[in-house]
Amino acid sequence: MVQSTLTGMTLDPAANEPLYRQLFDQIVARIRTGAYSPGHRLPPTRDLARELATNRNTVVHAYAELEAAGFVTSTVGRGTFVASSPAASSAPARPSASARPVNAAGMPWPSLVSRVADAEPLGRYDRLAFRGPSKDAINLTRMQPSADLLPDGLFRRCVDHVLRTQGAKALGYAPREGLPALRAQIVADLARQGVPAAADDLIITTGSQQGLYALARMLINPGDAFLVEDSTYAGAINVLTAAGARLISVPSDDEGPELAALERLTHSGAKGLYLMPGCNNPTTRQISAKRRERLLDWSHRAGVPLIEDDYAADLHLDGDPPPATLRAMDGDVLYIGTYSKKLIPALRIGFVLIPPALRPRLLALKHAMDLGTSLLAQHALAELLERGYLKAHLARVLPEYRRRRDALSSALARYASPLRFTLPRSGLILWLPLPAAIAPEALFDEAQRQGVLVSPSTLHSASGSGSAQGGIRLTFCPEPPDRLAEGAKRLGRALAAIAERYKLNPETGAPQLGAV
């Protein structure tokens, strides 16, 4: 048990109750007894987290729950204060799990919610919601192309053809493994990319997110260890957390996950290692060919399966082609693919390649989740692939993605020159590492005030603490070059404001000499 000398509050990591709820209950008790009167200022989240030797997000989560319940009010730049409203001081405390009284307020929902639903990573998107100026705001967080780059005309032709030729037959339920015609088309498309597969290896999913969730539910028992890179896809963190995994971060270098760190985890009992070899999200790092071979060797020695998320397939912008996929090198790799990023996000069609021994189990889980992916969408995608429209679409959009990437990088070099970054060769994102003294969430907040939304590295950290080098992720697909340049300009203003506020050297992020 850890006790704060600042407030006297305690946290017990061994207790069944989540840490943020322990903190919530103690603050509510002090408000209800009058120990914290209206207007009382709660300690800053960083200070209280340091006192309690916990993650700052734990305190942030507790404060957010207090505000949602009406006990406190928060103002950016001023702090968090006990609410003056009588309703706040007389509001009922959260019922405990052992006592669930039914009253006029309705069901005691907080005590009924599972621990998984309250897990910290699942609340990050809400906590970091865009609350800045909405007029003319530039959103550089969405990995979704602007409307002019979506193939709505090509897709309409395919849907019209399906309805004209299939009629009502295209409006029923799909086979749980997916439409045979689509599976055959995807196998052919994978062969074009150098990924060997057979139709029986492939299961259609409702987006790649469902594919990962089905794999996670198949592999993970609550509390099982699961490995992820220290900076990874926020959606994967959410999925694995929701499946009950205990996430372990693996540090990475320029070539991929560090082998020495993996060797130390050989006997960890981990149920898998999630990777994005072609283009890490958020860092855009590509795992080298040599490291891929070593990863496969370690996987077999440790008995830890690799999950390969190839979300950026076909989105190679320039430079040498990516190395062979892990799946092309080893049939035991669990491979996830999608047509959302390179084609149409609204399709929500992905797929999983798995060894035959796992197929019945994954099919059963997939069927339990949604009874099958949209049959009409599957027919339309099969028609689109058969007509060769994907190739035509990529020929149109890839040059524009390169143009937008170059426009953003040029604008960053002009307006955010203290930051150094590597030009991505694949994917739709750009990664900006930050000096250690600049907190990613501080820059996120200031960028909101300047009218541009970015993704801080805390979203992409398994621990939420930004154990890897801090940074921000920017997408360049959703805006034309002039808007990207304006977004970079606003980000530059945010950086300057942070440097001025904390007396930092804009080149290094270090405190300036003589600064107080």
C-alpha positions as CSV (number, residue, x, y, z in Angstrom):
1,M,0.0,0.0,0.0
2,V,1.2,3.5,-0.9
3,Q,0.3,6.6,1.0
4,S,0.5,10.2,-0.1
5,T,2.2,12.6,2.3
6,L,0.5,15.4,0.4
7,T,-3.1,14.3,1.0
8,G,-2.9,11.2,3.2
9,M,-4.8,9.2,0.6
10,T,-3.7,5.6,-0.1
11,L,-3.6,3.2,-3.0
12,D,-3.4,-0.6,-2.7
13,P,-2.3,-2.3,-6.0
14,A,-3.1,-5.7,-4.5
15,A,-6.8,-4.8,-3.9
16,N,-9.5,-6.1,-6.3
17,E,-10.8,-2.6,-6.8
18,P,-9.2,-0.6,-9.7
19,L,-6.7,2.1,-8.5
20,Y,-8.7,5.0,-9.9
21,R,-11.8,3.8,-8.1
22,Q,-9.9,3.7,-4.8
23,L,-8.9,7.3,-5.4
24,F,-12.5,8.2,-6.5
25,D,-14.0,6.8,-3.3
26,Q,-11.5,8.5,-1.0
27,I,-12.1,11.9,-2.5
28,V,-15.9,11.4,-2.5
29,A,-15.7,10.5,1.2
30,R,-13.8,13.7,1.9
31,I,-16.3,15.8,0.0
32,R,-19.3,14.3,1.7
33,T,-17.8,14.7,5.2
34,G,-16.8,18.3,4.5
35,A,-13.1,17.7,4.7
36,Y,-13.0,19.0,1.1
37,S,-15.4,22.0,1.0
38,P,-16.8,23.6,-2.2
39,G,-14.0,25.4,-4.0
40,H,-11.3,23.3,-2.5
41,R,-8.5,22.7,-5.1
42,L,-7.5,19.1,-5.7
43,P,-3.8,18.4,-6.2
44,P,-2.5,18.5,-9.8
45,T,-2.6,15.1,-11.4
46,R,1.1,14.9,-11.9
47,D,1.8,15.7,-8.2
48,L,-0.7,13.3,-6.8
49,A,0.4,10.5,-9.2
50,R,4.0,11.1,-8.1
51,E,3.0,11.0,-4.4
52,L,1.1,7.7,-4.9
53,A,3.7,6.2,-7.1
54,T,1.1,5.5,-9.8
55,N,0.5,6.3,-13.4
56,R,-0.8,9.9,-14.0
57,N,-3.6,8.4,-16.1
58,T,-4.9,6.7,-12.9
59,V,-5.4,10.1,-11.3
60,V,-6.7,11.7,-14.5
61,H,-9.3,8.8,-14.8
62,A,-10.4,9.4,-11.2
63,Y,-10.7,13.1,-11.7
64,A,-12.7,12.6,-14.9
65,E,-15.1,10.2,-13.0
66,L,-15.5,12.8,-10.2
67,E,-16.3,15.5,-12.8
68,A,-18.8,13.3,-14.6
69,A,-20.5,12.5,-11.3
70,G,-20.8,16.2,-10.5
71,F,-18.4,16.3,-7.5
72,V,-15.7,18.5,-9.1
73,T,-15.2,21.0,-11.9
74,S,-12.1,21.3,-14.0
75,T,-10.8,24.2,-15.9
76,V,-7.8,24.0,-18.3
77,G,-4.9,26.0,-16.9
78,R,-6.5,26.5,-13.4
79,G,-7.0,23.0,-12.0
80,T,-9.7,20.8,-10.5
81,F,-12.0,22.1,-7.7
82,V,-14.8,20.7,-5.5
83,A,-18.1,21.7,-7.1
84,S,-20.1,24.4,-5.4
85,S,-23.5,22.9,-6.5
86,P,-25.5,21.4,-3.6
87,A,-26.3,18.5,-6.0
88,A,-22.6,17.5,-6.0
89,S,-22.2,17.4,-2.3
90,S,-25.4,15.4,-1.8
91,A,-25.0,13.1,-4.7
92,P,-25.0,9.4,-3.8
93,A,-21.6,7.7,-3.6
94,R,-20.9,4.9,-6.0
95,P,-22.4,1.6,-4.6
96,S,-19.9,-1.1,-3.6
97,A,-20.0,-4.4,-5.3
98,S,-21.1,-6.1,-2.1
99,A,-24.1,-3.8,-1.6
100,R,-26.3,-2.9,-4.5
101,P,-29.3,-1.0,-3.3
102,V,-32.0,-0.3,-5.8
103,N,-33.3,3.3,-5.4
104,A,-35.0,6.0,-7.3
105,A,-31.8,6.7,-9.2
106,G,-32.1,3.4,-11.0
107,M,-29.7,0.5,-11.4
108,P,-26.3,0.7,-9.6
109,W,-24.5,0.6,-12.9
110,P,-21.0,1.4,-11.6
111,S,-20.9,-1.6,-9.4
112,L,-22.2,-3.9,-12.2
113,V,-19.6,-2.9,-14.8
114,S,-16.8,-5.3,-15.4
115,R,-13.2,-4.5,-14.6
116,V,-12.3,-4.9,-18.3
117,A,-14.8,-2.3,-19.3
118,D,-13.2,0.1,-16.9
119,A,-9.6,-0.7,-17.9
120,E,-7.6,2.5,-18.4
121,P,-6.6,2.1,-22.0
122,L,-10.3,1.9,-23.1
123,G,-10.9,5.4,-21.7
124,R,-8.1,7.1,-23.5
125,Y,-10.0,8.2,-26.6
126,D,-12.7,9.8,-24.4
127,R,-10.1,11.5,-22.2
128,L,-8.3,12.9,-25.2
129,A,-11.4,13.9,-27.1
130,F,-11.0,17.0,-29.3
131,R,-12.4,19.8,-27.1
132,G,-10.6,22.6,-28.8
133,P,-12.0,25.2,-31.2
134,S,-14.3,23.4,-33.7
135,K,-14.5,26.1,-36.4
136,D,-12.0,25.4,-39.1
137,A,-10.2,22.8,-36.9
138,I,-7.7,20.6,-38.8
139,N,-7.9,17.0,-37.8
140,L,-4.6,15.2,-38.4
141,T,-5.6,12.1,-36.4
142,R,-7.9,10.3,-38.8
143,M,-6.3,7.6,-41.0
144,Q,-9.1,8.1,-43.5
145,P,-8.7,9.6,-47.0
146,S,-10.6,12.8,-47.9
147,A,-13.8,12.2,-49.9
148,D,-12.2,13.1,-53.2
149,L,-9.9,10.1,-52.9
150,L,-12.6,7.5,-52.2
151,P,-13.7,5.4,-55.1
152,D,-17.4,6.0,-54.7
153,G,-18.1,5.8,-58.4
154,L,-16.3,2.5,-58.9
155,F,-18.0,1.1,-55.8
156,R,-21.4,2.2,-57.0
157,R,-21.0,0.3,-60.3
158,C,-20.2,-2.8,-58.4
159,V,-23.1,-2.5,-56.0
160,D,-25.5,-1.8,-58.9
161,H,-24.2,-4.9,-60.7
162,V,-24.6,-7.1,-57.7
163,L,-28.2,-6.0,-57.0
164,R,-29.0,-6.3,-60.7
165,T,-27.6,-9.8,-61.1
166,Q,-28.1,-11.2,-57.6
167,G,-31.2,-9.4,-56.4
168,A,-32.5,-10.3,-53.0
169,K,-30.0,-13.2,-52.8
170,A,-27.3,-10.6,-52.0
171,L,-29.3,-9.3,-49.0
172,G,-29.2,-12.3,-46.8
173,Y,-26.7,-13.7,-44.3
174,A,-23.2,-14.6,-45.5
175,P,-21.4,-17.9,-44.8
176,R,-19.6,-17.5,-41.5
177,E,-16.2,-18.0,-43.2
178,G,-17.1,-15.5,-45.9
179,L,-18.3,-15.4,-49.4
180,P,-16.4,-18.0,-51.5
181,A,-16.1,-15.6,-54.5
182,L,-14.5,-13.0,-52.3
183,R,-12.2,-15.4,-50.6
184,A,-10.9,-16.6,-54.0
185,Q,-10.4,-13.0,-55.1
186,I,-8.4,-12.1,-51.9
187,V,-6.2,-15.2,-52.3
188,A,-5.4,-14.0,-55.8
189,D,-4.8,-10.5,-54.5
190,L,-2.4,-11.9,-51.9
191,A,-0.5,-13.8,-54.5
192,R,0.1,-10.6,-56.3
193,Q,1.6,-9.2,-53.1
194,G,3.8,-12.3,-52.6
195,V,1.7,-13.7,-49.7
196,P,0.9,-17.4,-50.3
197,A,-2.5,-18.5,-49.2
198,A,-5.4,-20.9,-49.9
199,A,-9.1,-20.2,-49.6
200,D,-9.4,-22.6,-46.7
201,D,-6.7,-20.6,-44.8
202,L,-8.8,-17.4,-45.0
203,I,-11.7,-16.2,-42.9
204,I,-13.5,-12.9,-43.7
205,T,-14.0,-10.6,-40.8
206,T,-15.9,-7.4,-40.2
207,G,-12.8,-5.2,-40.4
208,S,-9.3,-6.2,-39.3
209,Q,-10.2,-5.0,-35.8
210,Q,-12.7,-7.9,-35.5
211,G,-10.0,-10.3,-36.8
212,L,-7.6,-9.2,-34.1
213,Y,-10.3,-9.4,-31.4
214,A,-11.3,-13.0,-32.5
215,L,-7.7,-14.1,-32.4
216,A,-7.3,-12.5,-29.0
217,R,-10.4,-14.2,-27.6
218,M,-9.1,-17.5,-29.0
219,L,-5.6,-17.2,-27.5
220,I,-6.1,-15.3,-24.2
221,N,-7.4,-16.3,-20.8
222,P,-7.9,-13.4,-18.4
223,G,-4.6,-12.4,-17.0
224,D,-2.5,-14.0,-19.7
225,A,0.6,-12.1,-20.8
226,F,0.7,-10.7,-24.3
227,L,3.6,-8.9,-26.0
228,V,3.3,-5.6,-27.9
229,E,6.0,-3.2,-29.2
230,D,6.5,-0.2,-26.8
231,S,4.8,2.0,-29.4
232,T,1.9,0.3,-31.1
233,Y,-1.5,0.6,-32.6
234,A,-4.0,2.1,-30.1
235,G,-6.8,-0.1,-31.4
236,A,-4.7,-3.3,-30.7
237,I,-4.1,-2.1,-27.1
238,N,-7.8,-1.7,-26.7
239,V,-8.7,-5.1,-28.2
240,L,-6.1,-7.1,-26.2
241,T,-7.1,-5.3,-23.0
242,A,-10.7,-6.0,-23.7
243,A,-9.8,-9.7,-24.1
244,G,-8.3,-9.7,-20.6
245,A,-4.6,-9.7,-21.6
246,R,-1.8,-8.4,-19.3
247,L,0.2,-6.4,-21.8
248,I,4.0,-6.4,-21.7
249,S,5.9,-3.8,-23.8
250,V,8.9,-4.8,-25.8
251,P,11.4,-2.0,-26.6
252,S,12.3,-1.5,-30.2
253,D,15.3,-0.2,-32.1
254,D,15.5,1.0,-35.8
255,E,15.1,-2.6,-37.0
256,G,12.2,-3.7,-34.9
257,P,11.6,-5.4,-31.5
258,E,14.9,-5.8,-29.6
259,L,15.9,-9.4,-29.6
260,A,17.7,-9.2,-26.2
261,A,14.4,-8.1,-24.6
262,L,12.5,-10.9,-26.3
263,E,15.0,-13.5,-25.1
264,R,14.3,-12.3,-21.5
265,L,10.6,-13.0,-22.2
266,T,11.1,-16.4,-23.7
267,H,9.7,-18.1,-20.6
268,S,7.1,-15.4,-19.8
269,G,4.2,-17.6,-20.9
270,A,3.1,-14.9,-23.3
271,K,0.3,-16.0,-25.7
272,G,1.5,-13.9,-28.6
273,L,3.4,-11.0,-30.0
274,Y,1.5,-8.4,-32.0
275,L,3.5,-6.7,-34.8
276,M,3.1,-4.3,-37.8
277,P,6.2,-5.2,-39.8
278,G,5.4,-3.2,-42.9
279,C,4.7,0.1,-41.2
280,N,4.4,0.5,-37.4
281,N,1.6,2.6,-36.3
282,P,2.5,5.2,-34.9
283,T,6.3,5.3,-35.5
284,T,6.2,4.2,-39.2
285,R,9.2,1.9,-38.4
286,Q,9.7,-1.0,-40.8
287,I,11.1,-4.3,-39.4
288,S,14.2,-5.2,-41.4
289,A,14.4,-8.5,-43.3
290,K,17.2,-9.8,-41.0
291,R,15.1,-9.0,-37.9
292,R,12.1,-10.8,-39.3
293,E,14.1,-14.0,-39.7
294,R,15.3,-13.7,-36.1
295,L,11.8,-13.0,-34.9
296,L,10.5,-16.2,-36.5
297,D,13.3,-18.2,-34.9
298,W,12.6,-16.7,-31.5
299,S,8.8,-17.4,-32.0
300,H,9.3,-21.1,-32.5
301,R,11.9,-21.5,-29.7
302,A,9.7,-19.6,-27.2
303,G,6.4,-21.1,-28.4
304,V,4.9,-17.6,-28.8
305,P,2.9,-17.0,-32.0
306,L,3.4,-13.9,-34.1
307,I,0.3,-11.8,-35.1
308,E,1.2,-9.8,-38.3
309,D,-1.0,-6.8,-39.0
310,D,-0.4,-5.8,-42.6
311,Y,-2.8,-2.8,-42.6
312,A,-0.5,-0.8,-44.9
313,A,-0.2,-3.4,-47.6
314,D,-0.2,-1.7,-51.1
315,L,0.4,1.7,-49.5
316,H,4.1,1.8,-50.4
317,L,5.0,5.3,-51.5
318,D,8.6,5.2,-52.6
319,G,12.1,3.7,-51.9
320,D,12.9,0.0,-51.8
321,P,9.9,-2.4,-51.6
322,P,9.2,-3.8,-48.1
323,P,10.8,-7.1,-47.2
324,A,8.7,-10.3,-47.5
325,T,5.9,-10.5,-45.0
326,L,6.3,-12.8,-42.0
327,R,3.4,-14.9,-43.3
328,A,5.2,-15.4,-46.6
329,M,8.2,-16.7,-44.6
330,D,6.3,-18.9,-42.1
331,G,2.8,-20.5,-42.3
332,D,2.4,-20.4,-38.5
333,V,2.2,-16.6,-38.5
334,L,-1.3,-15.3,-37.9
335,Y,-1.8,-12.7,-40.6
336,I,-4.4,-9.9,-40.5
337,G,-5.3,-7.9,-43.7
338,T,-7.8,-5.2,-44.5
339,Y,-9.3,-3.3,-47.4
340,S,-10.2,-0.3,-45.3
341,K,-7.0,1.7,-45.5
342,K,-6.2,1.2,-49.2
343,L,-9.8,1.2,-50.5
344,I,-12.9,2.1,-48.6
345,P,-13.1,2.5,-44.8
346,A,-16.8,2.0,-44.7
347,L,-16.5,-1.5,-46.2
348,R,-15.4,-2.9,-42.8
349,I,-14.0,-6.0,-44.5
350,G,-10.8,-7.6,-43.3
351,F,-9.5,-11.1,-43.2
352,V,-7.4,-13.5,-41.2
353,L,-5.0,-16.2,-42.4
354,I,-4.6,-19.0,-39.9
355,P,-3.2,-22.6,-39.7
356,P,-5.9,-25.3,-40.3
357,A,-5.8,-26.4,-36.6
358,L,-7.2,-23.1,-35.5
359,R,-9.9,-22.6,-38.2
360,P,-12.9,-24.2,-36.4
361,R,-12.3,-22.3,-33.2
362,L,-11.8,-18.9,-34.9
363,L,-14.9,-19.5,-37.1
364,A,-17.0,-20.3,-34.0
365,L,-15.8,-17.1,-32.3
366,K,-16.4,-15.0,-35.4
367,H,-19.9,-16.4,-35.7
368,A,-20.7,-15.6,-32.1
369,M,-19.6,-12.0,-32.6
370,D,-21.8,-10.9,-35.5
371,L,-23.3,-14.0,-37.4
372,G,-21.4,-13.0,-40.5
373,T,-20.0,-10.0,-42.3
374,S,-22.3,-8.0,-44.7
375,L,-23.1,-10.2,-47.7
376,L,-23.8,-7.2,-49.9
377,A,-20.5,-5.6,-49.1
378,Q,-18.6,-8.9,-49.7
379,H,-20.3,-9.3,-53.1
380,A,-19.4,-5.7,-54.0
381,L,-15.8,-6.1,-53.0
382,A,-15.5,-9.4,-54.9
383,E,-16.8,-7.7,-58.0
384,L,-14.5,-4.7,-57.5
385,L,-11.4,-6.9,-57.3
386,E,-12.5,-9.1,-60.2
387,R,-12.8,-6.0,-62.4
388,G,-9.3,-4.8,-61.5
389,Y,-10.6,-1.6,-59.9
390,L,-8.3,-1.9,-57.0
391,K,-5.2,-1.5,-59.3
392,A,-6.8,1.5,-61.0
393,H,-7.7,3.1,-57.6
394,L,-4.1,2.7,-56.3
395,A,-2.7,4.1,-59.5
396,R,-4.8,7.2,-58.8
397,V,-4.3,7.7,-55.1
398,L,-0.7,6.7,-54.4
399,P,0.8,9.7,-56.2
400,E,-1.6,12.0,-54.3
401,Y,-0.6,10.4,-51.0
402,R,3.1,11.1,-51.9
403,R,2.2,14.7,-52.7
404,R,0.4,15.2,-49.4
405,R,3.2,13.5,-47.4
406,D,5.8,15.8,-49.0
407,A,3.6,18.8,-48.4
408,L,3.3,18.0,-44.7
409,S,7.0,17.2,-44.3
410,S,8.0,20.5,-46.1
411,A,5.6,22.5,-43.9
412,L,6.9,20.8,-40.7
413,A,10.5,21.6,-41.8
414,R,9.4,25.2,-42.1
415,Y,7.1,25.8,-39.1
416,A,8.3,23.1,-36.6
417,S,12.0,23.1,-37.5
418,P,13.3,22.1,-34.0
419,L,11.7,18.6,-34.5
420,R,13.6,16.0,-36.5
421,F,11.7,13.2,-38.2
422,T,12.1,10.5,-40.8
423,L,10.1,10.6,-44.0
424,P,7.8,7.5,-44.1
425,R,8.1,5.2,-47.1
426,S,4.8,3.4,-46.6
427,G,1.5,4.1,-44.9
428,L,-0.5,7.3,-44.3
429,I,1.1,8.7,-41.2
430,L,4.1,10.7,-40.1
431,W,5.8,10.4,-36.7
432,L,7.3,13.3,-34.9
433,P,9.6,12.3,-31.9
434,L,9.6,14.9,-29.1
435,P,12.4,16.0,-26.8
436,A,12.1,14.4,-23.4
437,A,11.2,17.7,-21.7
438,I,8.1,18.2,-23.9
439,A,5.2,16.0,-22.6
440,P,3.1,14.7,-25.6
441,E,-0.2,15.4,-23.9
442,A,0.9,19.0,-23.1
443,L,1.6,19.5,-26.8
444,F,-1.7,17.7,-27.7
445,D,-3.6,20.2,-25.4
446,E,-1.8,23.3,-26.8
447,A,-2.3,22.0,-30.4
448,Q,-6.1,21.8,-29.7
449,R,-6.1,25.4,-28.6
450,Q,-4.3,26.3,-31.8
451,G,-6.9,24.4,-33.9
452,V,-5.1,21.3,-34.9
453,L,-5.7,17.8,-33.5
454,V,-2.8,15.3,-33.3
455,S,-2.3,11.9,-31.6
456,P,0.0,11.8,-28.6
457,S,2.2,8.8,-28.0
458,T,0.4,8.0,-24.7
459,L,-2.4,6.7,-26.9
460,H,0.0,4.2,-28.4
461,S,1.7,3.0,-25.2
462,A,0.6,-0.2,-23.5
463,S,1.2,1.3,-20.1
464,G,-0.1,4.7,-21.0
465,S,3.0,6.3,-19.5
466,G,4.8,6.8,-22.8
467,S,7.7,4.5,-21.8
468,A,9.0,4.7,-25.3
469,Q,10.3,8.0,-26.7
470,G,7.4,10.5,-26.6
471,G,6.1,11.9,-29.8
472,I,3.0,12.8,-31.8
473,R,1.5,11.0,-34.9
474,L,0.1,13.0,-37.8
475,T,-2.0,11.7,-40.7
476,F,-1.6,13.2,-44.2
477,C,-4.4,11.4,-46.1
478,P,-7.4,13.4,-44.9
479,E,-6.5,16.9,-46.0
480,P,-5.2,18.6,-49.2
481,P,-1.7,20.1,-49.2
482,D,-2.8,23.6,-48.3
483,R,-4.6,22.4,-45.2
484,L,-1.7,20.2,-44.2
485,A,0.6,23.2,-44.4
486,E,-1.8,25.2,-42.2
487,G,-2.0,22.4,-39.8
488,A,1.8,22.3,-39.5
489,K,1.8,26.1,-39.0
490,R,-0.6,25.7,-36.1
491,L,1.5,22.9,-34.7
492,G,4.5,25.2,-34.9
493,R,2.7,27.8,-32.9
494,A,1.8,25.2,-30.3
495,L,5.4,24.1,-30.0
496,A,6.5,27.7,-29.5
497,A,3.9,28.3,-26.8
498,I,5.0,25.1,-25.0
499,A,8.7,26.2,-25.1
500,E,7.8,29.7,-23.9
501,R,5.5,28.4,-21.1
502,Y,8.1,26.0,-19.7
503,K,11.2,28.0,-20.6
504,L,12.5,25.3,-22.9
505,N,15.2,25.6,-25.5
506,P,13.1,25.2,-28.8
507,E,16.0,23.2,-30.4
508,T,16.5,20.6,-27.7
509,G,13.5,20.8,-25.4
510,A,15.9,21.3,-22.5
511,P,15.4,24.0,-19.8
512,Q,17.1,27.2,-20.9
513,L,19.9,28.5,-18.7
514,G,18.7,30.9,-16.2
515,A,15.1,29.8,-16.5
516,V,13.2,29.6,-13.3
